[in-house]
Amino acid sequence: MAVNLTTRFSGKVDEVINNGALSTPSINKDYDFVGAKTVKVYAFGTVPLNDYNRTGSNRYGTPQELQDTTQELTMTQDKSFTFTIDKGNATDTEPGVREAGKQLRRETDLEIIPALDLYRFTKIAVGAGHKFYAATALTSSTAYEAFLDANQAIDDEDVPATGRICNASPAFLNLIKQDKNFIKAGDLSQRTLFTGQIGEIDGVAIIKVPAKRLPAGLFFEITHPMACTAPVKINEYKLHQDPPGLSGMLAEGRVYHDAFILGNKARMISAYYGGGENALKLTAAAGSSATTSKVTINGNTAGGTLVYKGDYASEATAKTGVAIGTNVSSWTAFPSNGVVTTASGKYIAVAVKDADNKVVASGVVAAAVGS
């Protein structure tokens, strides 16, 4: 890690400007985790309707005990960061450039908020009661139909139309703006109530979310804030002037949070996979033997599990084998060192699979085995 001390640098810093938290409209904080790491939530069933009997003792029918289930919500995400700014380094740099408060804000904007958004959006997509997989990539002729299908699935569950949120990738929004079937194109510019909202489609608030804040392969998700509860138990940031052992500033931060999809409310969510911008780009280098290649992955792999298959005879068959929505439950886990088993002349397919073992993002590369 370098520390650049300036002879003469500009007092301005080339800042990275990011969106604020975009997930807030999609969640609720209805459940009280104060004093507890785990909360149990009751879910009650119903009883069927009877024909009322005007005679006899059980005129309303035979009473049945109301049944219930419980869901345990346990906090798991306890994240932190820390950094120092030595007083000497600050003194030898243009005034204000290393100002601790600004650096703390930068850490929040560029690390904490995007990570929290990604976690929440992933939880919503993984917990969706309705999942759609575009084996054929969406186009400007099919994007609006895809949105209507996903929204209809929620309609058919008798979910309130008011309050729905669509978290959409820029690629999906670009397609839908060009879709000739999207008659109400003006909707997108009518109303903005939330951070990141760019308008509405069919009464659903649309929030544009950068692809890197969405799980791999997700084009869009439609949800209702009632479906996801996202407690934040600790959210603290500290600046210490000249703490023991340091002449300068020590910054510390901690965020203790989580997100949960309530069992009875998964039906309020639709997730649509098939985002082309999330395709994996693979490169292969020779492995240490004639049956191994070392594969490097570039692209969004968040929110799923990496698996691979290394014995495809052609690139075309490999691409067919990793079409969006394909079940890859029998594939091999992709190793952390990237070294996969294959053979000369073969093609390797790598996929991100979701909790249902379906492909949501993938890539293909020719094997490059060692000797």
C-alpha positions in Angstrom: 0.0 0.0 0.0 1.4 3.4 -1.0 1.2 6.6 0.9 1.8 9.5 -1.5 3.4 12.6 0.2 3.1 15.5 -2.1 5.7 18.1 -3.1 2.9 20.0 -4.8 -0.5 18.4 -5.5 -3.9 20.0 -6.0 -5.9 20.5 -2.9 -8.8 18.9 -4.7 -9.3 15.1 -4.6 -10.7 13.1 -7.6 -13.8 11.9 -5.8 -15.9 8.9 -6.8 -19.5 10.0 -6.7 -22.0 7.2 -5.9 -25.7 6.9 -5.3 -26.9 6.7 -1.7 -28.7 3.7 -0.3 -31.2 2.5 -2.9 -32.6 -0.5 -1.0 -34.4 1.5 1.7 -37.8 1.7 0.0 -37.8 -2.1 -0.5 -37.5 -3.1 3.2 -39.2 -2.6 6.5 -38.0 -2.5 10.1 -41.2 -3.8 11.7 -39.6 -6.4 14.0 -37.9 -5.5 17.2 -34.4 -7.1 17.6 -33.5 -4.9 20.6 -31.9 -7.2 23.3 -32.0 -10.2 21.0 -30.0 -11.8 18.2 -32.8 -14.1 17.2 -36.5 -13.3 16.8 -39.2 -15.9 16.3 -42.1 -14.8 14.0 -45.4 -16.5 14.1 -47.4 -17.3 10.9 -51.0 -18.3 11.3 -53.1 -20.3 8.9 -56.8 -20.1 8.2 -59.8 -22.5 8.3 -62.1 -23.3 5.4 -65.6 -21.8 5.1 -68.6 -23.9 6.1 -72.3 -23.8 5.1 -74.1 -22.4 8.1 -76.6 -24.9 9.6 -79.8 -23.3 11.0 -80.4 -26.3 13.3 -78.3 -28.4 15.7 -75.6 -27.5 18.1 -72.7 -26.8 15.7 -74.4 -24.4 13.5 -71.1 -22.8 12.4 -69.4 -26.1 11.8 -67.0 -28.2 13.8 -64.4 -25.9 15.5 -60.8 -26.5 14.5 -57.8 -25.3 16.5 -56.0 -22.5 14.5 -52.6 -23.8 13.3 -49.4 -21.8 13.3 -45.7 -22.1 12.3 -42.7 -20.1 13.5 -39.8 -18.7 11.6 -36.5 -17.9 13.3 -34.7 -14.7 12.2 -31.1 -14.7 13.3 -28.7 -11.8 12.8 -25.5 -12.8 10.8 -24.0 -9.7 9.3 -21.6 -7.9 11.6 -19.2 -5.8 9.5 -16.5 -3.3 10.4 -13.6 -1.2 9.0 -10.8 0.9 10.4 -8.1 3.1 9.0 -5.5 5.6 10.2 -4.3 9.0 9.0 -0.9 9.8 10.4 -0.4 13.4 11.5 2.8 13.6 9.5 1.2 12.4 6.3 -1.7 14.9 6.8 0.8 17.7 7.5 2.8 17.0 4.3 -0.3 17.0 2.1 -2.4 19.9 0.8 -4.7 21.2 3.6 -8.0 19.3 3.8 -7.0 16.5 1.4 -6.6 13.9 4.2 -9.3 15.4 6.4 -10.6 12.4 8.5 -14.3 13.3 8.3 -14.2 13.3 4.5 -12.4 10.0 4.4 -15.0 8.5 6.7 -17.8 9.7 4.5 -16.1 8.3 1.5 -15.8 4.9 3.2 -19.5 5.0 3.9 -20.5 6.0 0.4 -18.2 3.6 -1.5 -18.1 0.6 0.8 -20.8 0.4 3.4 -23.9 1.5 1.4 -23.2 -0.5 -1.8 -22.5 -3.6 0.3 -25.7 -3.2 2.3 -27.7 -2.6 -0.9 -26.2 -5.7 -2.5 -27.0 -7.9 0.5 -30.6 -6.7 0.7 -31.3 -7.0 -3.1 -29.8 -10.5 -3.1 -31.9 -11.6 -0.1 -35.0 -10.3 -1.9 -34.1 -12.1 -5.2 -33.1 -15.4 -3.5 -36.3 -15.3 -1.4 -38.7 -14.5 -4.3 -41.7 -16.7 -4.5 -41.8 -16.2 -8.3 -38.6 -16.6 -10.3 -38.3 -16.2 -14.1 -35.3 -17.2 -16.2 -34.8 -15.8 -19.7 -33.1 -18.6 -21.5 -33.2 -16.3 -24.5 -31.9 -12.8 -23.8 -34.5 -10.1 -23.4 -34.7 -7.6 -26.2 -36.4 -4.3 -26.8 -39.4 -6.3 -28.1 -39.8 -8.5 -25.0 -38.7 -6.4 -22.0 -42.1 -4.9 -21.3 -43.8 -8.3 -21.6 -41.3 -9.7 -19.1 -42.2 -7.0 -16.6 -45.9 -7.6 -17.0 -45.4 -11.4 -16.5 -43.4 -10.8 -13.3 -46.0 -8.3 -12.0 -48.9 -10.5 -12.9 -47.5 -13.4 -10.8 -47.8 -11.1 -7.8 -51.2 -9.9 -8.9 -52.4 -13.5 -8.9 -51.3 -13.9 -5.3 -53.8 -11.1 -4.4 -51.0 -8.9 -3.2 -51.8 -5.1 -2.7 -50.8 -3.2 -5.8 -50.0 -0.1 -3.8 -46.5 0.1 -2.5 -44.7 -2.2 -4.9 -41.1 -1.5 -5.9 -39.1 -2.6 -8.9 -35.4 -2.6 -8.5 -34.2 -2.6 -12.1 -30.8 -2.8 -13.8 -29.8 0.0 -16.2 -29.7 -2.6 -19.0 -33.3 -3.6 -18.4 -34.5 0.0 -18.4 -32.7 0.7 -21.6 -34.5 -2.1 -23.3 -37.9 -1.2 -21.9 -37.6 2.4 -23.1 -37.1 1.1 -26.6 -39.9 -1.5 -26.4 -42.7 -0.6 -28.8 -45.2 -2.5 -26.7 -44.5 -0.2 -23.8 -47.4 2.1 -24.5 -47.1 4.2 -21.3 -43.6 5.3 -21.9 -44.4 8.6 -20.1 -44.9 6.7 -16.8 -41.1 6.7 -16.3 -41.0 10.5 -15.8 -44.2 11.1 -13.8 -43.5 10.6 -10.1 -40.4 10.2 -7.9 -40.8 9.5 -4.2 -37.7 7.5 -3.3 -34.0 7.8 -3.6 -33.0 6.4 -7.0 -36.6 6.3 -8.3 -36.9 7.4 -11.9 -40.7 7.0 -12.2 -43.3 4.3 -12.4 -44.4 1.5 -14.8 -48.0 0.3 -14.4 -48.1 1.9 -11.0 -44.9 0.2 -9.7 -42.2 2.5 -8.5 -39.0 2.0 -10.6 -35.6 2.4 -8.9 -32.6 2.2 -11.2 -29.8 0.1 -9.5 -26.3 -0.2 -10.8 -25.6 -3.8 -11.9 -22.8 -4.2 -9.3 -25.4 -3.7 -6.5 -27.6 -6.5 -7.8 -26.9 -10.2 -7.6 -25.4 -11.9 -10.6 -27.8 -12.2 -13.6 -30.7 -10.3 -12.0 -32.4 -8.0 -14.6 -35.1 -6.8 -12.1 -37.1 -7.7 -9.1 -40.5 -6.5 -8.1 -41.2 -6.6 -4.4 -43.2 -5.0 -1.6 -41.6 -3.6 1.5 -43.8 -5.8 3.7 -41.9 -8.8 2.4 -38.4 -8.0 3.6 -37.5 -6.9 7.1 -34.0 -5.5 7.4 -32.9 -4.6 11.0 -29.8 -2.5 11.6 -28.9 -3.0 15.3 -25.5 -1.2 15.3 -24.6 1.6 12.9 -21.7 3.6 14.4 -18.7 5.5 13.1 -15.9 6.9 15.3 -13.0 9.2 14.9 -10.2 9.1 17.6 -7.6 11.9 17.8 -4.2 10.7 18.9 -5.2 7.4 20.3 -2.5 5.4 22.2 0.3 4.4 19.8 -0.7 6.8 17.0 0.0 10.4 16.3 -3.0 11.3 14.1 -6.5 10.1 13.5 -8.0 6.6 13.9 -11.3 5.9 12.2 -13.5 2.9 13.1 -16.9 1.8 11.9 -19.3 -1.0 12.5 -22.6 -2.1 10.9 -24.6 -4.9 12.5 -27.4 -5.7 10.1 -29.3 -8.4 8.2 -32.3 -8.9 6.0 -35.0 -11.6 6.1 -37.8 -12.6 3.8 -40.9 -13.5 5.8 -42.2 -17.0 4.8 -45.8 -16.0 4.1 -44.7 -13.0 2.1 -42.3 -14.6 -0.4 -45.3 -14.6 -2.8 -45.1 -10.8 -2.9 -41.8 -11.0 -4.8 -40.9 -11.7 -8.4 -37.3 -12.0 -9.6 -36.3 -12.0 -13.3 -32.9 -13.4 -14.3 -31.2 -13.1 -17.6 -29.2 -9.9 -17.4 -26.7 -9.9 -20.3 -24.5 -7.3 -18.6 -23.8 -9.9 -15.9 -22.2 -12.5 -18.2 -19.0 -13.8 -16.9 -15.8 -13.3 -18.9 -13.4 -16.1 -18.6 -9.7 -16.5 -19.4 -7.8 -19.8 -19.1 -4.1 -20.4 -18.5 -2.2 -23.7 -18.6 -2.5 -25.7 -15.5 0.2 -27.8 -13.9 -0.8 -30.9 -15.8 -2.4 -32.1 -19.0 -5.7 -32.3 -17.2 -5.9 -28.9 -15.6 -6.5 -25.3 -16.5 -6.4 -22.2 -14.4 -9.5 -20.1 -15.0 -9.8 -16.4 -14.1 -13.3 -14.9 -13.8 -14.3 -11.3 -14.5 -17.9 -10.3 -13.9 -20.5 -10.2 -11.2 -20.7 -13.4 -9.2 -22.5 -12.1 -6.2 -25.5 -13.8 -4.7 -24.9 -17.3 -5.9 -22.5 -20.2 -5.9 -19.9 -20.8 -8.6 -19.8 -24.2 -10.3 -18.2 -25.5 -13.5 -18.1 -28.3 -16.1 -14.9 -28.8 -18.1 -15.6 -31.5 -20.7 -17.6 -29.8 -23.5 -16.6 -30.8 -27.0 -17.4 -27.4 -28.5 -18.1 -23.8 -27.6 -21.6 -24.0 -28.9 -22.6 -27.0 -26.7 -20.9 -25.4 -23.7 -23.0 -22.2 -24.2 -26.2 -24.3 -24.5 -25.3 -26.1 -21.4 -25.2 -22.9 -19.3 -28.3 -21.2 -20.7 -30.1 -19.1 -18.1 -32.3 -21.3 -16.0 -30.5 -24.6 -16.6 -30.3 -26.9 -13.6 -26.7 -27.5 -12.7 -27.1 -29.3 -9.4 -24.7 -32.0 -10.5 -21.8 -29.7 -11.5 -18.6 -29.4 -9.6 -17.9 -26.5 -7.2 -15.5 -24.0 -8.7 -12.3 -24.1 -6.6 -11.0 -20.9 -4.9 -7.7 -21.2 -6.8 -9.4 -21.4 -10.2 -7.7 -24.7 -11.2 -10.3 -26.9 -12.9 -10.2 -30.4 -14.3 -10.4 -30.5 -18.1 -8.6 -31.8 -21.2 -6.9 -30.5 -24.3 -9.4 -29.4 -27.0 -12.3 -29.2 -24.4 -14.3 -26.2 -23.4 -15.0 -25.1 -19.8 -18.3 -23.6 -18.7 -18.5 -21.7 -15.4 -21.9 -20.7 -13.9 -23.3 -18.8 -11.0 -26.2 -20.9 -9.7 -28.9 -19.7 -7.4 -30.5 -21.4 -4.4 -32.6 -23.5 -6.8 -29.6 -24.7 -8.6 -30.5 -22.7 -11.7 -27.9 -20.8 -13.9 -28.2 -17.1 -13.5 -24.9 -16.0 -15.1 -22.3 -17.9 -17.0 -19.2 -17.9 -19.2 -17.3 -20.3 -21.5 -13.6 -20.6 -22.3 -11.4 -23.0 -24.2 -9.2 -25.2 -22.0 -5.5 -24.4 -21.8 -4.0 -27.4 -20.2 -0.4 -27.8 -19.0 2.0 -30.4 -20.2 
